[in-house]
Amino acid sequence: MSSVCREVVTLQLGHYSNFVGTHWWNLQDASLSYDPELPPGEIQSDVVFREGQTLSGHVTYTPRLIAVDLKGSLRTLRQEGSLYDPGKDPSAVTWEGSLMTHKESPPAKNCFLKDLDKLDKGEILAEADFLPSSQPHCSADSMSVDTVNSRLERIRKGYRLEGSVKVWSDFLRIHLHPRTISVVHQYNHDGEAHRLEAFGQGETLLQGSVLEDLEDKLHFFIEECDYLQGFQVLCDLADGFAGLGSKVTEMLQDSYGGRGILTWGLAPVSHPDSTPMKDLYHQLNCTLGTVQMANHSSFFCPLTLRGGLSRRPSSPVAFPHLNLDPSLWYHSSSVLALALDALTVPYRLRNNNVPMWQVADALTMSGRKVVAAYGAVPFPMMQSSSLPDALSACADSLPWKPLSACSEPGDGRCYSQFATLRGFEGQRLISSLAPGTQPPSPLHSLHSGEDVMSSYISSFYPTAPLALHLVSTPSKLTPPFPQIFSQDLCAQGFLQSQTPPPGSLAPVVSSVPVMTSLQSGPALDPWLSELHRVASAFDIRRVAPSFLSQGPEMADYQEALEQLRLLARCYRDDSSGVMRSSSSEDDDD
């Protein structure tokens, strides 16, 4: 047992990473409890949040976060935020002559942001916007604490933001610290000119004012940590931010080498206004970003709903109980955020937590620094049933889907695995058969949830080391999380025994159970080898000469491809399951 708070600093580099990060922080914020009568939760929020104080003495609780994006990406959000607003200083203007002010109209806020402003100001929304009072948001024997969080939790207004979300701040529900947001003014978020499209552009960014600003923000957040365990880095993989992320992780490795650096490479299913040349750039960025960020991180895990990272991937990942538009960043990022909420559980637990470096050490033996993620979003569990029932219903296949564009091999080979089940609150972890009843499956005869999960997963991966984490409390889904769930789910995200009749109003899903897995295994060999094969199949100086115009040098590019080839070999074994060394001769290649 351990209750020491080991802090984490989060970095979000790029627009899609900020989409995923915004959903992730909204989930964290929705789970915060302001009721002193309630016991501490299973997740220790102080790991990623920090307590501060405004100039007027009000206590604040904000993410320990640095978010980097491009000029024009914030829309209605002020870079310095509004929590620590010092107000205007009337003595600042000393000119006594006539003044002419030209004021540009700010972008219009969507309906959710307008309601959020009202709640922040203490205004009361219309009573029709809230759930009936018969659905309490606090336990019956505890003091009711009415906060922005609790009021958002009770809102029943059907926010449909799919048409109004242009940038990630359009659905941000939390306040950020003034030192959180960093805007790169050299490149534009919109338009055709001055775009951050190539890996080399991102690499050259980390110097001068950009470097000074990042170092200043890092020092601010790190110096107030007592037990810093490391950094979680969310970085766009398909554009120039891959180059910036490579340099940022290298800087973190050089300056804080003893800490964990867990890097998640994010890629959307599609990009707006894409062309064949832009698609080629995306693939090259993914290739170089994977190699370099893996080199400088404790582990590197791609996260995407794409069917692959090639220019012509297979269909996006489909989840049986979700109705989403994978091309909408607002939708796809919400699914990845839900998965990431479970994937990051081990090092955020209040008790029995596993520090970042231990998670990485367990998954990255023998130089295998790239890991793959899988997730069941939601985990298909029948309401009022048991975990053995749910797993037995999955029959001969695992319930999760690939979240790293990397299919499972299906042959039981896996070097190491972390699995997490979150959100089974109110459900039974073991069977409740009457004495003398024959168990319908071996899982129904086990006596703990951990044994049930371990037995089930080990039936697919009999020799792989397995670390398990079971967390009862679910991820709370409050506005503006999109309602992308099928009608066969109840409000708690469990499967209903009877499907609602056609045309009936679907329940608002307020939480979901999620199962995830982080794996290191042979499945990453063909995935990495395909990245290498495609990048090596053409002369980049002829096909895409401008890609290298700002770096890397041709020799460095070729060296990166060689590192990728050797990295893929780390995941290769022969027919008997014996690992080959990355330095082995390549007679069979």
N, C-alpha and C positions, 0 to 999 in steps of 0.2 A: 504494500500500500504506500502511496506517496501523494502528498497534497502540496508539495513545493510547486510553485508556479514557475514553469520554465517558459520564458517569453519567446514569441516569434515575431519577426518583422516581415511583413508581406510587401512584395513589389509587384506591381501590375504594369507591364510594358506593352502598349499597343491597344488599339481600339477594341478588338474582339476579346482580348484578355480583360479589358475593363467591363465589357458586357458580362462575361462570366463572373468576374469579381464582384460586380454590382449585385447580381442575383445572390452570390455567395454571402456577401455582407448583409443583404436584406434578410437572408435566412438566419444569420447569426443574431441580428438585431431582434428579429421576431421571437427568438428563444430566450431573450434576456428577461429575467424576473426582477421586478422592483418591489416585491412583497417580502418584507423582513420576516414574516411568519413562515414562509415556505422553506423547506430544507434546500441546501445547495444542490444544484443539478449535477448530472453525470459529466457534462462537458464544462471545463473550467474556462469561462469566457475571458478571464484576465490574460490568458495565453496570447490572445490576438487583439484585445482591447486595452486601452490605457485610460487612466483617470486623470483629469486635468481640472483647471479652474479658469473661468472667464475673467475679464478685467473687472467685472462687477461682482465677482465672488461666487458665481454659480458653478457648481460641480458639473463637469462634463464627462462623458464616456464615449470615446471615439476610437476608430480603428488605428492600430499601429501600422500605418499603411503609407506607401509612396506609390502614386499612380501617375504614369507618364503617358502623354498623348500629344497629338499634333495641334497646330493652330486651327481654330475653328471647330474643335471637337466637343466643346463644352455646352454650347447653346445657352440655356437659361442658367447654368451653374456658374457662380463666380469662382475664380481660381482660388481665392483666399477663403471661400466659404462665408457663412453668415453667423457662425456661432460665436466668433471672437471679434465681431464687428466693432471697431472703436468709434464709429460715427465720424461725421465730418468735422474738421477743425476750421472754424470760421476765420481764424487768424492766418490761415495759410495763404489767402489771396491778399496781396498788398497793392495790386494795381488799382489806381483810383480813376482811371479813364473809363470810357464806355466799353462794355463787353457784349459780344454777340455769341450766343451759345447755339451750336448745332448738335442736336441730340438725336441719335438714331434709335428708332423704336426697337426694343428688345424682342427676341423671338417669343411667340405666344406659348404659354404653358398649357399642357394637356390637362384634362379634367382631374387626373390623380394628383398632379403637382399643385393644382389650385386648392384641392381639398386638404392636401398636406400643409400648405401655407396656413389655411384656416385653423387646423389643429395645432400648429406651432404657435399661433397667436392666441390660443385658448378659446377660439370661437367654436361654437357648437354647430355641428352639421345637422341637417334635417333628420328628424327621428326616423323617417322612412329609409334612411341610409344604413340603419343598424339592424343587426339580428334581433329577434325577440328576446326580451330579458329573461325568458325561461332557459336560455342557454348561457350559463354562467361562464365567466372567463377566469375566475379564481375558485379555489376550493371553498366549500361552504363554511368551514370553520376558520378561515383566515380573513384577515382584513383586506377589503377591496381597495386596491390602489389604482386609481384612474389615471392612466398615462396616455401619451400619444400611441404607444405600443398597444395598450389594451383596447383603445378605441379603434385602431386599425384592425385589430383582431376581430372585432365585432361588426366591422363594416360588411354589408351585404351588397353594396352597389356593384353592379357588374361592369367593372372597368374593362373595356375592350381597347387596349392600347396598340393593337397590331398595326393600325394605320397611322398612329401618331408618334411611335417611337422611332426617332431618327438617330439618336446617340444614346449612350448608356446613362447619361444623367437624366434622361427623360423618365426613368423609372427608379431612380435612386431615392430611397426613403430615409436615409440616415444623414446626420451631419458629419462633415469631415473636418479634420484639424487643418488650420491654415498652411501647415507645412506638408500636407499630403500631396496636393496636385502639382505636377511639374509639366509645363507646356513647352514643347519643342517648336520654336517659332521659325526655324529654318525650313520647315516643310508644312504643306497644307493638308488638312483632312479631306477637303473637297476640291473638285476641279481637276484639270489635266496637268497644270503646271506645278512644279516644285513638290512632287510626290515622293514619299519614302518607299521606293519600290524594290531596291536591290540590297543584298546583304552587305556589300561594301559601304554603302551610304550609312547604314546603321553603325557599322564598326567605327567609322571616322567621327561619328557624333560625340562619342564619349571623350571629350576634351574641352578645354576652355570653360565657358560659362555653364554648359550642360554638366560637365564633370563636377565643377565647383558646387552647383546647386544640388546634385545628387549626394555628394559627400556631406554637405551641410545638413541635408535632411536625414541621412543615415545616422550621422553623429548625434543629432537631436534625439531620435527615437532609441538608439542603442544606449546612450549614456544614462537613460533613466531605467534601464533594465537591470535587475538584480541577478537573474540566472538566464541569460540569453542562450536558448538552445539552437537558434539558427534562423534561416530565412526560407520562406516559401515564395518562389518566383513564378508568376504567371506571365508568359511571354508569347506574343504572336509569332507563329512559326512560318507564315507564308509571305511576309513582306519584309521590309528593311529592318523592322524591329528584331528580327532574328539575329542580325548582326549586332545591334545594340545589346540584346540579351546575352550574346556571347561575350562581349566585353564587360558587361555588368557582372556576370557570374565569375569571370576571370578576376575582376577586382575584388569581389567578395571572397574568393578562394585565397587570393594573396593577402588580404587584410584580416580575414576571420577564418583561417583555414581549419581551426579546430571545431568550428560549428557546422551544423548540418545545412546543406544547400539543396533543397528539393525543388527541382525545376519542372514545371508543367508547360509543355509546348502546345499552344492552342491554335486550332485551325477551323474556320467555319466550313460549312458544306459548300458554299458558293460565295463568290465575290460579285458585287455589282459592277456592271460595265466591263466584264472580263473579255479578253481577246486571246487568241492563241499565243501571242508573245507574252502577255501578262501571265497566262497559265504556266508557261515555261519558267518565267521568273519565280512564280510561286513554288514550283517544284524544286528549283535550284536553291531557293532560300530554305526550304524544308530540309534539303539534303545537308547544306553547310551548317544550318542551325542545329540539327540533330547531332552532328559530329562535335561541333565546338562546345555546345552547352553540356553535352554529356562529359566531355573532357574536364570541364570546370565545375561540375556539380557533384553532389553526393549521389544523386541519381537523376535521370532525365526520363520523363514520361510524357509522350504525346497524348493529347486529349482532343478528340474530334468525333463527329457523327458521320464523317465522310466514309465511303466504302473503301478508300485507299488514298494515298497521298500522291498518286500519279496524276497525269493530266487527264486521263480517261478512267476515273475510278468506277467501281461498281455502284449500285444503288446505295443511298444513305442507310444507316442503321435504322431498323424499324422495331419499335417496342409494342408488344401486343395490346397494352392497355393505355396507350397514349395516342391522341389525335393531334399531331402537330404538323406544322409546315417547316420542314428542315431547312428550307432556304431562308427563313426569317431568323435573323440573328437573335432577336428577342425570344424566340422559341428554343432554338437549339442550345443557346447559352444557358437557359434555365435548366435543361436536362443535365448538362455537364456540371452545373453548379450543384445540383442535388447529388450527383455522384461524388463530386469533390468534397461535399460536406461529410460523406461517409468515408471517403478515402483518407481524409486528414484526421479522422477520429483518434488513431493510436497516440499521437503526440499532443492531443488536446484534452485527454481524459483527466478528471480530477484525481482519480485513484487508479493505480496500476497502469499509469501511462508509460509509453515507450518513447524515449527521446528520439528526435529526428535521426541522429547519427546511428542509433541502433536499428531503426527501420531500414536505413540505407545499407548498413553493413550486412544485414540479413538477406538483402535482395541482390547485392552487387558483387558477389564473390567472383574471383578470377577475372576481374576487369570488365564484368558485364554491367556497365553503368546505365544501360537503357532498360526500362521495365515497361510492361504493358498493363493497361487497366481494363477491367470488365465490370459491367454493372447491370443489375435488374432494377429498372426504374419504371414502375414500382415493383417491389418483390411480390409475386402473386400469392397472397395468403388470404384464405377465406375468412370472412368475419366470424368470430366466435369459434375458431378452429384451433389447431395446434401446429407447432413447427413440424413435427413428424408428418402430419397430414399434408402440409404445404409442400414439403420436399418430396414426399412420395408421389404427389400429383405431377411433379416435373418429369416423372418416368425416367427415361435413360439419358436425359440431356440436362446439362446445367442450366439454371434459369437466367443467367446473365448473358449480355450481348457485348461485343467488342466496343471499347471506347477509345482505342488507339489505332484503329484501322488495321488491326492485327488479329486475324482469326486464330482460335485455339486449334492445336493440332489434332485433338481427339484421340491421341494414342497414350495418354496417361503420363507423358513426360513433362516434368516441370522441376526446376531447380530449387525454387523457394516461392512462398506465397503468403501474403497477408490478406485475410478475408474479414469483412465487417458486415454485420447485420444491424441495421438501425431502424427503430420505429415500430417495434412489436408490442407496444404498450397496450395492455388489456387482453393480450392473447396468451395462450399457454405455450410454454417452451417444450413441455413433455406431454406425453399421452396420459389421459385420465381413464384408462380402461378399468372396468370392474375386475376384482380379483377372480382369477380362473379363466379370464377371457384370453383367447389366443391372439397375440399381437398381429395385426395385418402386415407388418413389415418389421425387420430388425430395428429400425429407428424408433418404433413405438415401445420398445422394451428398455430404452436407455433412460437414465435418471437425471440428466441435466441438459440444458440447452447447448452448452459447449460440447458435450459428448455427441449430441444429435448432429450438430453442424460438422464436427470433426469426422464423424463416421461417414456422413454423406459425402463430403468433399474428398475424403481419403479413398472412397470407392472409385473416384475418377483419377485421382493422383495418389496412388498407394505409397510411393516412396518419397514424395516431396515434403520437406519441412513445412509446417503450417502454423501460422500465428493467427489466433482468432480473437475478435472483439465483438461483444454483444452489448448494444446500448438500447435500453428500453424506450427512452424518449425520442420521438420522431422529429424530423425537420418540420417546423411550422410554416405553412404556406398562407401568408397573409397578403393582401393587396400590396404591390401590384404584380404578384406572381401570376403568370398566365394560366388560365383554366384549360389545360391541354389534355385533360383526362377523359377516358371513355366513360360511358354511362353505367358500366358494370361495376364501378367503384363506389363505395359509400363515402361519407364525409371524412372518415379517417383513413381513406386510401386502401381499405381492404376490399376484396371481392365480395359482392353481394350474392346471396344464395339464389335470388331470383332477379333476372334482368328486368329493369323497369320497362313498362310498355312503351312502344314507339310514340313519340310526341310528348312524353312526360318530361317535366323539368328535371334536369340532372342536378344532383346535390353539389353544392360548392365544396370541393375537396380542400380540407384545411390542413391535412398532413398526409404523408405517405411512408410506408416502410420501404427501405432501400437496402439492397445487398450489393457489395462491391468486392472486387478482388484485385490486388496488385501482384503481378507475376513476373518472374524471370524464368524463361524457358526457351526451348528450341524453336518455338513459333516465331521468335524475333529474327532468326537467321534469314528466312526467305523475305521477310519484311525489309530488313536492312540491305540484303543483297539486291532486292529490286530497286531500292533507291540508288545503290551504286551502279547497277547495270544501266539504268536509264540515263544517269548523269554521265556515264562513260561512253555512251553510244554515239555521241556526236562531238564535233569540234566546236567548243563554245566560242572560240575566237571568230569563227565563221558564222555560226548560227545566231549567236547573241553577243556580239562584240561589246555592246554598251554595258553589259552586266558587270564586266570587270573594270569599267572605266574609273571607278573610285575604290578599287580593291575588291578582293585580294589579288595579289600578284599571281601570275599563271602558275608559278612553282608552288605557291602556297595552296592554290586551288587543287592542283594535282596531289599534293601531300594530304590534303583533307580527304580526297577520294580514296587514297591508299589507307588512311586511318579508318575510313568507313568499311573498306573491304576486310581489314583485320578485325574490326569490331564485330562484323557479322560472323566471322569464323569462331569467335568466342562462344557463340550459341550453337555451334555445330557439333554433333556427335555421330559416331558411326552406328552401325546397325545393332551393336551390342550395348549401346548407351554410354560408351566411354567417351569422355570429352577429348577433343583435340585442342592442342595449344594453338594460340593465335600465331605463333612463330613456326608452326609446322610447315613442311614443304607443301606446295600447291600442285603436286603432280596430277591430281585428279581435276583441277579447275580448268 
